[in-house]
Amino acid sequence: MKEVVKIVTRKSQLAMWQTNYIEDLLNEAGFETEIIKLDTIGDKILDVAINKIGSKGVFTEELEAALYAGEAHIAVHSAKDMPSSLPDGLELIAFTKREKMHDVLVSDKDIDLTGKLTIGTSSTRRVAMHKRFNPHFNIVDMRGNLQTRIGKMRDGHCDALHLAFAGVHRMGYEDLIKHHFDLSVFTPAVGQGSIAIEASTSLNPELKQKIIEAVNDTDTHACLAAERAFLKKLEGGCSVPVFGLASQNGDQISLRGGIVSLDGQTMIDDEVTGSMSESRELGEKLGDMLISRGGKELLNEIKRGL
């Protein structure tokens, strides 16, 4: 009899796409799978900004409860949704090969980036970056799954949505993309484009290793280890306007990251390069560099303003 891996996930179409992708990888490796679908607090509360809900694990807590209870072996998440520090007893064991990492604008209209567009987004990072680079835009909070947000856009709530390319591509909405943001300007959130696998630290080590072998991309894992170490050093989360992106070239990793104030007026950023084998240390080094340049004070100011 094949071993059954129980997978817990959110119910949204994008979350299910990601879960089905993981399921296929596990099936190819010889596992049978069972999927458990749950709603998270972030799925249930749509009329409050993410940073106002009062929980770091807006999209993860209910899934993590299933891991704690032993109801599931692994949870599937968008890597960019994961807080920099996980609850005790849980760990990220794998990251899938990354989709393109950049942000895009999607719309049914022909849009003029020099005009006074109304842009929908729920990301404080994107809001802050637009205030810095596109202060002529009107930014409105836009919550909900991808299909819900597109529906709100079509109902006239905004002219365009600012989204991650990965989700737009996975849901088949590429024909709506009107602009691709340059990674060197609009650097994405830590982890953007990859799917993360979370498990209990008590998961059977043999099963854990088999899951890692089936799912994990080693180059992506090294890059995200650097990015997440950077985010942790800054004590950041998905509601704080911190950005970070690592790229791998041979046995070297380059990591660029920064912090931008809520009003977009101040940005502290830098870049480091080092060995893949020291990816976490590289992330911590970049975090320390930004802290020494006023990053701690800027983060405190941001947290007071959220």
C-alpha positions, 0 to 999 in steps of 0.5 A: 500500500502506498503511503498517504500524505495528508495536505492542508490548504486554503480553499481559494482557486489559487491555493488549490492550484498550488496544492494540486501542483504539490499533489502531482509532485508527490504522486509522481514520487509514489505517494497517495494524497489526501487534501484538507481544505480550510478557510483562514482568518484572512479569507473570512475577514475581507473588509479589514486591511491585512495589517489591521486584523491583528494576527501575523498568521493571517493566512496560516493559523488555521492550517498550522492548527491542523499540523499541530493536531496531527490532522495533516502532514504538510501545509501548502502556502504561498511563500510570500505569506509566511511570517519571518518567524514560525510558531514553536514546533513548526518548520518550512521544509521545502520550497518549489522552483520559483515562478517569475518573481515580478509584479504586474498591473492587470486591467480590462482597460488600456491604461496610461501609467502617466495618468491618474490611475486608481490602483487596487492592492492590499499590500503595504509594500506596494502602496509605499512603493507607489507613493515613492515612484508613482505619487500621482496614482490613487491607491485603494485597498483591495482584499479577497481572492484573485477572482474577487478582486478582478470582479471588484475591478470590473465593478468600477472600484479601481482601474487596475490591480497590482498583483504578483505575476505568479498568481496571475499566470497560474490562474490564466489571466495573463491576457489582462496584464498591462504592465510588468514592473521592473524587478530592480525598481519594484522589488517583490516581497520575500518569497514571491513566486514560490510555494512553501511546504510547512510541517511539524518538527515531529513529522517522521524524519523518513517521511519528511525527507521523502517529501523534500526530495519530491518537492524541494528545489535546492537553488530556490531553497537557498535563495529563500533562506537568504531572503527569510533570514533578512526578513527575520533580522528586520522582524518583518512580516507580510504587512510591513513594507520590506522587500527582498530578492535573492538570485543565484549564479553558480555557487553565489547568491546576490541578495537585494533588500530594503525598507520603504516608509509608509509615505514612500519618502524614505527608502533604505536598501542595499545588496550583498553577495556571497556563497550559497552555503552561507545563504542565511548568514548573507540575509542576516548581514544585509539586515544588519547593514540596513539596521546600521543605516537607520533601519530600526528607527524606520521600522519602528516608525512604520509599526507605529503607523500601521 
